[in-house]
């Protein structure tokens, strides 16, 4: 059962609560300040006068932004929660036809960007697409003779985002279920609870931190989405920010819209933290036996297989088949000598950012655990707020201070040495990787925090009483215990960087391109078939880490045979 850490319990670990300006605290503050810089730069524009622009927005389009954004968040949040948690429980705790295969197939939609699946389904389901064309051919219908759901709508956007974002919840929930002790589940069975009651009353509360983390990531990703809602013509805060900033040229009014978006995210975080208060969720037992594996036969087994296969079919198989068909049509003209360079650039950026993101998240999460005073907690929270900001806004927040610093250094070099240093930061990959870290640190941070939060404080006390310094406790105790969470964090950042578009468009150096940029440039011109090779490559590249991560998580359960 969950163990509650009370204030009295925390008193026995004074090194966790006492404030000291040591290396860990200073490191947390330095990282937080650097990563918060773009957000602060953008937020500072909210204090500039916007004239009558803000009043005009508030009286005309702001209610529509609020309405669409609210229902988009609610729809995607509920959909990903149901699909992610349900499929995670089935694949971990039950045995049914195709269970082992589906346990990793359910991760595949993570590799497809939301705007790509939106383009693909639009091409398939529009009036001139193959689905409606086949229906008219089969039944002899003409325009106006039948009703067909409109894909370019708010429900359509909810469906598209749900199909590609549910793996966030599934991945973290599955890792949490795999790490649970069989002893807690056995207690429920001995008390007469049925499997579904064990799930609702024991397994689900134990996995709550991981599930809440997954849903939080989904909500922030939904709020920051631009490509899907823009293509479907849905007015949300992100489209409003882009339109106000780059269409109307009103940075202050756009920053004020972004501030409202930030306030909504901050409120969500506060409500979630308040709901948990000081509760900690970890296991008091060290007995880890094979999980029960409830066998589902007949109709139940078929229903479980269908429930797990349907998200894969709709979120990956059908879009991939359509992209594959388009790729065969356009491969001769689209795959040239520069294609391997696009692949290398994308992989390199994703790998570097994923590694740096996990390291920074580990420092921040462990530093918060060591020095859990309000100032440190606030610094960590601020460092992870960038995920709520659209990539283009973060890119602007990065390029402004970096360009100022480049110009300052160049001025000094010209004055004292008579040489020009050029664009040392804003014109190189340094700015781009930094923008990625600001944008996606929350992905790795929340995942690592969820993993560290399940390690009991008594383990830290024991290691410290044996003479281990904080760094040794992290290296020798925490990292081996949360290996699955670290791998999960790395994969999430890797895949997100592969799909990231706005920041790459603005901050990429001259003559530097990626698969995502190539895909967007062609798809935005409605050249969907021409964009297919690059889009399909993004999905295929994401398959390798997805498979490796699924195997690693399956082996990360304590007591699991490493050779299994």
Wavefront OBJ file of the C-alpha trace (Angstrom):
o trace
v 0.000 0.000 0.000
v 1.186 3.620 -0.467
v 3.452 4.881 2.294
v 2.725 8.415 3.469
v 5.709 10.593 4.363
v 4.525 12.930 7.126
v 6.351 16.043 8.364
v 7.509 13.970 11.349
v 9.031 11.462 8.955
v 10.893 14.199 7.115
v 12.427 15.469 10.354
v 14.567 12.378 10.631
v 16.348 13.386 7.395
v 17.434 16.940 8.202
v 19.865 17.074 5.308
v 16.866 17.023 2.962
v 15.138 20.064 4.438
v 17.939 22.286 5.732
v 18.968 25.102 3.380
v 22.662 25.418 2.629
v 24.106 27.299 -0.362
v 26.207 24.274 -1.379
v 27.166 22.997 -4.822
v 23.858 21.205 -5.413
v 21.753 24.268 -4.621
v 23.925 26.582 -6.692
v 23.876 24.104 -9.583
v 20.091 23.898 -9.489
v 19.792 27.694 -9.472
v 22.284 28.111 -12.322
v 20.535 25.549 -14.536
v 17.100 26.948 -13.686
v 18.162 30.527 -14.463
v 19.665 29.578 -17.818
v 16.666 27.524 -18.896
v 14.191 30.125 -17.665
v 15.897 32.950 -19.572
v 13.887 32.598 -22.844
v 10.610 32.369 -20.938
v 11.512 35.452 -18.889
v 12.469 37.350 -22.042
v 9.119 36.550 -23.620
v 7.234 37.281 -20.395
v 8.907 40.673 -20.104
v 7.049 41.797 -23.211
v 3.796 41.479 -21.276
v 4.748 44.652 -19.395
v 4.998 46.680 -22.579
v 1.936 48.615 -23.577
v -0.109 46.932 -26.293
v -2.403 49.843 -26.990
v -5.841 48.801 -28.100
v -4.706 45.450 -29.486
v -5.268 43.500 -26.270
v -8.700 45.079 -25.756
v -9.599 44.164 -29.318
v -8.437 40.556 -28.820
v -10.262 40.246 -25.489
v -13.545 41.429 -26.966
v -13.411 39.454 -30.204
v -11.320 36.266 -30.413
v -10.260 35.580 -26.804
v -13.539 33.810 -25.830
v -13.163 31.577 -28.878
v -9.550 30.818 -27.922
v -10.670 29.887 -24.399
v -13.543 27.691 -25.597
v -11.554 25.743 -28.184
v -8.486 25.349 -25.985
v -10.542 24.134 -23.013
v -12.406 21.436 -24.930
v -9.279 20.423 -26.810
v -7.430 19.879 -23.526
v -10.350 18.061 -21.897
v -10.931 15.791 -24.878
v -7.284 14.844 -25.374
v -6.696 14.449 -21.626
v -9.638 12.078 -21.134
v -8.881 10.127 -24.308
v -5.192 9.575 -23.544
v -5.947 8.690 -19.916
v -8.430 5.972 -20.862
v -6.325 4.505 -23.671
v -2.955 4.824 -21.926
v -3.876 3.426 -18.502
v -6.227 0.762 -19.854
v -3.753 -0.658 -22.349
v -0.880 -0.458 -19.838
v -2.797 -2.539 -17.276
v -3.872 -5.103 -19.883
v -0.379 -5.614 -21.314
v 1.318 -5.829 -17.894
v -1.165 -7.725 -15.739
v -3.098 -9.864 -18.247
v -2.333 -12.584 -20.761
v -4.280 -12.593 -24.030
v -3.583 -13.285 -27.721
v -0.914 -10.891 -29.035
v -0.185 -9.392 -25.600
v 3.625 -9.461 -25.832
v 3.670 -8.012 -29.347
v 1.126 -5.306 -28.569
v 3.007 -4.237 -25.426
v 5.624 -2.501 -27.610
v 3.475 -1.839 -30.673
v 1.421 0.541 -28.529
v 4.448 2.871 -28.373
v 4.730 3.305 -32.137
v 2.428 6.345 -32.566
v 4.989 8.375 -30.591
v 7.190 8.408 -33.686
v 4.627 10.267 -35.845
v 4.227 14.041 -35.397
v 0.700 15.236 -34.767
v 0.657 17.486 -37.810
v 1.790 14.587 -40.023
v -1.030 12.323 -38.904
v -3.419 15.261 -39.392
v -2.216 15.716 -42.981
v -2.417 11.988 -43.624
v -5.943 11.498 -42.320
v -7.092 14.629 -44.124
v -5.773 13.182 -47.361
v -7.547 9.880 -46.657
v -10.891 11.209 -45.366
v -11.508 14.387 -47.367
v -14.121 14.440 -50.098
v -11.555 13.604 -52.772
v -9.779 11.058 -50.573
v -9.817 7.291 -51.077
v -12.400 6.576 -48.320
v -15.177 8.841 -49.571
v -14.341 8.071 -53.187
v -14.744 4.356 -52.462
v -18.062 4.941 -50.689
v -19.417 6.912 -53.635
v -18.236 4.214 -56.023
v -19.788 1.373 -54.008
v -23.183 2.960 -53.372
v -23.516 5.295 -56.336
v -23.704 8.372 -54.114
v -22.967 11.910 -55.202
v -22.197 15.104 -53.291
v -24.891 15.824 -50.699
v -26.372 12.304 -50.707
v -24.604 11.190 -47.547
v -23.164 12.473 -44.278
v -19.512 12.003 -43.409
v -17.729 13.328 -40.297
v -15.630 16.440 -40.922
v -12.006 15.686 -40.098
v -11.028 19.377 -40.079
v -12.883 20.161 -36.863
v -12.359 20.344 -33.105
v -13.349 16.672 -32.575
v -11.032 15.770 -35.435
v -8.140 17.595 -33.769
v -8.933 15.842 -30.471
v -8.829 12.480 -32.233
v -5.531 13.235 -34.008
v -3.772 14.456 -30.865
v -5.135 11.576 -28.779
v -3.835 8.990 -31.242
v -0.263 10.304 -31.110
v -0.095 11.412 -27.446
v -1.612 8.449 -25.565
v 1.804 6.662 -25.519
v 3.005 9.287 -23.011
v 0.486 7.955 -20.489
v 0.880 4.334 -21.559
v 4.662 4.395 -21.287
v 4.791 5.829 -17.782
v 1.826 3.808 -16.505
v 3.322 0.587 -17.863
v 6.672 1.303 -16.222
v 4.876 2.010 -12.933
v 2.848 -1.208 -13.093
v 5.974 -3.241 -13.894
v 7.768 -1.835 -10.837
v 4.983 -2.705 -8.401
v 5.492 -5.390 -5.777
v 3.331 -8.489 -6.053
v 2.958 -8.446 -2.255
v 0.676 -5.422 -2.319
v -1.476 -7.028 -5.016
v -1.579 -10.343 -3.141
v -2.870 -8.597 -0.020
v -5.814 -7.326 -2.016
v -6.565 -10.774 -3.414
v -6.420 -12.361 0.056
v -8.974 -9.795 1.204
v -11.373 -11.001 -1.466
v -10.854 -8.267 -4.060
v -11.446 -9.152 -7.693
v -8.782 -8.267 -10.295
v -10.577 -5.095 -11.357
v -10.900 -4.062 -7.693
v -7.178 -4.709 -7.141
v -6.527 -2.449 -10.113
v -8.803 0.355 -8.907
v -7.952 0.287 -5.189
v -4.267 -0.749 -5.088
v -2.412 -0.705 -8.419
v -3.904 2.546 -9.694
v -3.132 4.594 -6.539
v 0.439 3.237 -6.487
v 0.903 4.259 -10.133
v -0.734 7.640 -9.685
v 2.446 9.790 -9.807
v 3.501 8.240 -13.110
v -0.012 8.510 -14.575
v -0.375 12.141 -13.496
v 3.034 12.863 -15.023
v 1.964 11.323 -18.322
v -1.325 13.216 -18.429
v 0.460 16.459 -17.509
v 2.850 15.990 -20.417
v -0.095 15.323 -22.721
v -1.919 18.463 -21.580
v 1.141 20.661 -22.033
v 1.840 19.148 -25.444
v -1.784 19.782 -26.415
v -1.679 23.389 -25.257
v 1.543 23.985 -27.193
v 0.440 22.239 -30.423
v 0.400 24.470 -33.460
v 0.616 22.376 -36.614
v -2.562 20.334 -36.135
v -4.885 23.131 -35.005
v -3.460 25.491 -37.629
v -4.056 23.016 -40.427
v -7.586 22.268 -39.193
v -8.410 25.963 -38.866
v -9.115 25.855 -35.100
v -8.448 29.033 -33.134
v -6.548 28.253 -29.931
v -4.082 30.151 -27.773
v -1.123 28.908 -29.811
v -2.572 29.968 -33.156
v -3.578 33.266 -31.564
v -0.050 33.864 -30.249
v 1.494 33.125 -33.634
v -1.026 35.244 -35.496
v -0.705 38.180 -33.108
v 3.090 38.100 -32.942
v 4.069 37.320 -36.535
v 0.912 38.367 -38.374
v 0.017 41.587 -36.593
v 3.535 42.375 -35.368
v 2.296 42.925 -31.799
v 4.850 41.250 -29.537
v 3.352 42.672 -26.343
v -0.174 41.426 -27.064
v 1.178 38.011 -28.106
v 3.200 37.848 -24.887
v 0.078 38.629 -22.902
v -1.706 35.715 -24.581
v 1.302 33.532 -23.747
v 1.129 34.745 -20.141
v -2.484 33.551 -19.922
v -1.369 30.183 -21.272
v 1.438 30.057 -18.717
v -1.023 30.897 -15.959
v -3.243 27.994 -16.962
v -0.299 25.582 -16.883
v 0.872 26.936 -13.539
v -2.616 26.496 -12.104
v -2.741 22.890 -13.298
v 0.626 22.167 -11.674
v -0.446 23.789 -8.395
v -3.698 21.818 -8.301
v -1.879 18.545 -8.953
v 0.769 19.256 -6.320
v -1.850 20.314 -3.807
v -3.862 17.147 -4.408
v -0.820 15.048 -3.502
v 0.508 17.451 -0.853
v 3.322 15.588 0.951
v 2.223 12.093 0.006
v 4.956 9.829 -1.317
v 4.241 6.674 -3.307
v 6.775 3.883 -2.904
v 6.817 0.263 -1.843
v 7.759 -0.997 1.596
v 8.340 -4.573 0.424
v 11.460 -5.902 -1.274
v 9.732 -9.074 -2.550
v 9.324 -8.950 -6.337
v 7.837 -12.084 -7.848
v 6.416 -12.658 -11.334
v 3.277 -10.624 -11.953
v -0.010 -12.542 -11.860
v -0.777 -12.576 -15.591
v -4.555 -12.931 -15.466
v -5.449 -15.167 -18.395
v -8.186 -13.786 -20.650
v -9.878 -16.303 -22.943
v -12.733 -16.243 -25.416
v -14.606 -12.977 -25.773
v -12.577 -11.315 -23.015
v -9.327 -12.181 -24.729
v -10.632 -10.958 -28.094
v -11.878 -7.728 -26.504
v -8.477 -7.144 -24.841
v -6.661 -7.760 -28.131
v -8.997 -5.392 -29.971
v -8.683 -2.705 -27.280
v -4.867 -2.755 -27.572
v -4.714 -3.198 -31.348
v -7.129 -0.415 -32.292
v -4.917 2.496 -31.083
v -1.966 0.977 -32.962
v -4.032 0.500 -36.105
v -5.416 4.044 -36.123
v -2.374 5.813 -34.694
v 0.387 4.120 -36.662
v -0.513 1.355 -39.109
v -3.039 3.193 -41.306
v -1.082 6.476 -41.466
v 2.154 4.573 -42.153
v 0.575 2.563 -44.963
v -0.732 5.738 -46.556
v 2.660 7.416 -46.186
v 4.321 4.315 -47.642
v 2.011 4.399 -50.663
v 2.749 8.084 -51.238
v 6.473 7.446 -50.738
v 6.550 4.853 -53.518
v 4.939 7.417 -55.799
v 7.431 10.202 -55.053
v 10.642 8.434 -53.900
v 12.400 8.896 -57.223
v 12.098 12.679 -57.045
v 12.295 13.282 -53.276
v 15.118 10.991 -52.088
v 18.317 12.560 -53.358
v 21.899 12.969 -52.245
v 20.953 15.269 -49.371
v 18.587 12.767 -47.773
v 21.268 10.963 -45.647
v 22.388 14.390 -44.415
v 18.843 15.162 -43.286
v 18.720 11.864 -41.410
v 22.093 12.436 -39.733
v 21.205 16.000 -38.711
v 17.948 14.874 -37.129
v 19.497 11.934 -35.261
v 22.432 13.991 -34.030
v 20.272 16.788 -32.632
v 17.887 14.313 -30.983
v 20.647 12.235 -29.355
v 22.595 15.217 -28.002
v 19.481 16.881 -26.604
v 18.197 13.640 -25.039
v 21.501 13.007 -23.249
v 21.789 16.577 -21.971
v 18.121 16.645 -20.989
v 18.379 13.531 -18.818
v 21.554 14.784 -17.104
v 20.033 18.188 -16.328
v 16.763 16.636 -15.165
v 18.651 14.282 -12.849
v 20.574 17.181 -11.306
v 17.422 19.261 -10.832
v 15.278 16.426 -9.463
v 17.935 15.182 -7.034
v 18.865 18.712 -6.004
v 15.234 19.364 -5.163
v 15.159 16.165 -3.119
v 18.264 17.193 -1.181
v 17.294 20.822 -0.652
v 13.523 20.788 -0.715
v 13.087 24.382 0.472
v 10.592 26.618 -1.366
v 13.304 28.514 -3.268
v 14.812 25.352 -4.740
v 11.407 23.851 -5.519
v 10.399 27.076 -7.234
v 13.591 27.136 -9.299
v 12.978 23.587 -10.504
v 9.383 24.370 -11.410
v 10.408 27.468 -13.344
v 13.022 25.461 -15.259
v 10.316 23.102 -16.490
v 7.792 25.708 -17.584
v 9.135 25.955 -21.137
v 7.109 22.937 -22.266
v 3.942 25.032 -22.093
v 5.311 27.599 -24.540
v 5.068 27.074 -28.312
v 8.375 26.339 -29.989
v 8.351 29.544 -32.033
v 7.894 31.733 -28.959
v 10.781 29.939 -27.217
v 12.903 30.392 -30.329
v 12.258 34.134 -30.199
v 13.111 34.131 -26.488
v 16.389 32.358 -27.284
v 17.452 34.387 -30.265
v 16.985 37.797 -28.592
v 19.502 37.330 -25.715
v 21.840 35.196 -27.831
v 21.924 37.794 -30.591
v 22.567 40.540 -28.031
v 25.434 38.513 -26.550
v 26.876 37.798 -30.005
v 26.765 41.483 -30.903
v 28.357 42.446 -27.591
v 31.220 39.954 -27.998
v 31.695 40.982 -31.610
v 31.867 44.656 -30.567
v 34.512 43.934 -27.936
v 36.539 41.835 -30.387
v 36.435 44.584 -33.013
v 37.393 47.258 -30.494
v 40.243 45.484 -28.723
v 41.512 42.945 -31.283
v 40.312 44.283 -34.642
v 38.564 41.024 -35.609
v 34.952 39.957 -35.988
v 33.715 36.915 -34.074
v 30.469 36.634 -36.026
v 27.510 34.690 -34.667
v 29.057 32.427 -32.042
v 25.749 31.388 -30.460
v 22.713 32.531 -32.416
v 24.159 31.313 -35.714
v 25.185 27.822 -34.580
v 23.615 24.639 -33.255
v 24.233 25.875 -29.699
v 21.138 28.078 -29.865
v 19.059 25.294 -31.390
v 20.028 22.669 -28.802
v 19.482 25.205 -26.022
v 15.981 25.914 -27.343
v 15.268 22.180 -27.426
v 16.381 21.862 -23.790
v 14.166 24.749 -22.732
v 11.239 23.273 -24.629
v 11.581 19.640 -23.585
v 13.252 19.677 -20.180
v 9.859 19.203 -18.522
v 9.493 15.898 -20.391
v 12.594 14.415 -18.793
v 12.228 16.330 -15.506
v 8.765 15.081 -14.647
v 9.660 11.540 -15.639
v 12.833 11.532 -13.529
v 11.004 13.164 -10.599
v 8.341 10.448 -10.733
v 11.059 7.783 -10.596
v 13.008 9.405 -7.757
v 9.791 10.054 -5.825
v 9.206 6.311 -5.545
v 12.531 5.774 -3.748
v 11.894 5.873 -0.005
v 13.667 8.455 2.133
v 14.935 5.665 4.394
v 17.174 4.485 1.558
v 18.862 7.886 1.464
v 19.241 7.822 5.242
v 20.873 4.396 5.132
v 23.332 5.355 2.393
v 24.272 8.602 4.149
v 24.780 6.782 7.469
v 27.288 4.529 5.673
v 29.341 7.571 4.712
v 28.121 8.143 1.147
v 28.066 11.714 -0.073
v 24.983 13.001 -1.959
v 26.667 12.467 -5.313
v 27.524 8.886 -4.423
v 23.956 8.232 -3.266
v 22.709 9.460 -6.635
v 25.237 7.459 -8.639
v 25.236 4.207 -6.680
v 21.665 4.043 -5.387
v 19.174 6.203 -7.274
v 20.362 5.797 -10.854
v 20.330 1.953 -10.793
v 16.885 1.965 -9.134
v 15.287 4.376 -11.615
v 16.938 3.050 -14.765
v 13.576 2.511 -16.430
v 12.512 6.095 -15.723
v 15.792 7.468 -17.103
v 15.413 5.460 -20.304
v 11.814 6.614 -20.585
v 12.877 10.239 -20.200
v 15.590 9.860 -22.853
v 13.180 8.330 -25.357
v 10.524 10.990 -24.798
v 13.030 13.786 -25.422
v 14.580 11.973 -28.402
v 11.275 11.484 -30.191
v 10.077 15.014 -29.403
v 13.243 16.548 -30.873
v 12.867 14.425 -33.997
v 9.391 15.896 -34.462
v 10.093 19.483 -33.343
v 9.497 22.024 -36.062
v 9.001 25.736 -35.143
v 12.221 26.200 -33.158
v 14.194 24.390 -35.868
v 12.769 26.606 -38.604
v 13.849 29.797 -36.830
v 17.135 28.815 -35.146
v 18.750 26.380 -37.579
v 22.062 27.575 -39.036
v 22.326 28.463 -42.699
v 22.329 25.440 -45.018
v 21.215 23.179 -42.154
v 18.027 21.171 -42.567
v 16.205 18.316 -40.841
v 13.585 15.754 -41.757
v 10.896 17.648 -39.861
v 11.615 20.877 -41.735
v 11.588 19.124 -45.107
v 8.294 17.421 -44.256
v 6.601 20.610 -43.109
v 7.754 22.675 -46.063
v 6.233 20.217 -48.519
v 3.105 19.381 -46.519
v 2.245 23.035 -45.877
v 2.120 23.453 -49.673
v -0.359 20.520 -49.789
v 2.305 18.332 -51.428
v 1.389 15.469 -49.117
v 2.750 12.739 -51.366
v 6.065 14.583 -51.752
v 6.327 15.030 -47.973
v 5.734 11.331 -47.323
v 9.363 10.046 -47.625
v 10.658 12.451 -44.973
v 7.650 11.880 -42.717
v 7.941 8.109 -43.032
v 11.657 8.282 -42.224
v 10.888 10.138 -38.978
v 8.539 7.312 -38.008
v 10.995 4.566 -39.008
v 13.894 6.147 -37.123
v 11.725 6.279 -34.012
v 11.071 2.526 -34.165
v 14.541 1.502 -32.968
v 14.552 3.406 -29.652
v 10.915 2.424 -29.095
v 11.764 -1.277 -29.360
v 14.904 -0.968 -27.232
v 13.086 1.025 -24.582
v 10.227 -1.451 -24.383
v 12.677 -4.297 -23.793
v 14.604 -2.274 -21.214
v 11.479 -1.378 -19.262
v 10.376 -5.011 -19.256
v 13.760 -5.966 -17.741
v 13.866 -3.030 -15.305
v 11.397 -4.610 -12.882
v 13.252 -5.375 -9.614
v 13.898 -9.093 -9.376
v 13.666 -9.560 -13.156
v 16.246 -11.863 -14.683
v 18.548 -9.772 -16.794
v 18.766 -12.555 -19.294
v 15.071 -12.780 -19.771
l 1 2 3 4 5 6 7 8 9 10 11 12 13 14 15 16 17 18 19 20 21 22 23 24 25 26 27 28 29 30 31 32 33 34 35 36 37 38 39 40 41 42 43 44 45 46 47 48 49 50 51 52 53 54 55 56 57 58 59 60 61 62 63 64 65 66 67 68 69 70 71 72 73 74 75 76 77 78 79 80 81 82 83 84 85 86 87 88 89 90 91 92 93 94 95 96 97 98 99 100 101 102 103 104 105 106 107 108 109 110 111 112 113 114 115 116 117 118 119 120 121 122 123 124 125 126 127 128 129 130 131 132 133 134 135 136 137 138 139 140 141 142 143 144 145 146 147 148 149 150 151 152 153 154 155 156 157 158 159 160 161 162 163 164 165 166 167 168 169 170 171 172 173 174 175 176 177 178 179 180 181 182 183 184 185 186 187 188 189 190 191 192 193 194 195 196 197 198 199 200 201 202 203 204 205 206 207 208 209 210 211 212 213 214 215 216 217 218 219 220 221 222 223 224 225 226 227 228 229 230 231 232 233 234 235 236 237 238 239 240 241 242 243 244 245 246 247 248 249 250 251 252 253 254 255 256 257 258 259 260 261 262 263 264 265 266 267 268 269 270 271 272 273 274 275 276 277 278 279 280 281 282 283 284 285 286 287 288 289 290 291 292 293 294 295 296 297 298 299 300 301 302 303 304 305 306 307 308 309 310 311 312 313 314 315 316 317 318 319 320 321 322 323 324 325 326 327 328 329 330 331 332 333 334 335 336 337 338 339 340 341 342 343 344 345 346 347 348 349 350 351 352 353 354 355 356 357 358 359 360 361 362 363 364 365 366 367 368 369 370 371 372 373 374 375 376 377 378 379 380 381 382 383 384 385 386 387 388 389 390 391 392 393 394 395 396 397 398 399 400 401 402 403 404 405 406 407 408 409 410 411 412 413 414 415 416 417 418 419 420 421 422 423 424 425 426 427 428 429 430 431 432 433 434 435 436 437 438 439 440 441 442 443 444 445 446 447 448 449 450 451 452 453 454 455 456 457 458 459 460 461 462 463 464 465 466 467 468 469 470 471 472 473 474 475 476 477 478 479 480 481 482 483 484 485 486 487 488 489 490 491 492 493 494 495 496 497 498 499 500 501 502 503 504 505 506 507 508 509 510 511 512 513 514 515 516 517 518 519 520 521 522 523 524 525 526 527 528 529 530 531 532 533 534 535 536 537 538 539 540 541 542 543 544 545 546 547 548 549 550 551 552 553 554 555 556 557 558 559 560 561 562 563 564
